Amino acid sequence: MESSNWKPTEEEREVMEAVWMQVKGACEKLKEETNAKDEHFKKMLQEMADRYYS
């Protein structure tokens, strides 16, 4: 696998933080409403990353 030298700008960093907070909130809500565990969220996020960014 090739190594990337990408360094996010401050604006990109802020966007990533905002998106992460939304994802984290959605995961916490789903965790409260179902029996999903952290490993389920890890697998789901990995599958999403593989699908959209591979």
Buried (B, 14 or more C-beta within 10 A) or exposed (E): EEEEEEEEEEEEEEEEEEEEEEEEEEBEEEBEEEEEEEEBBEEEEEEEEEEEEE
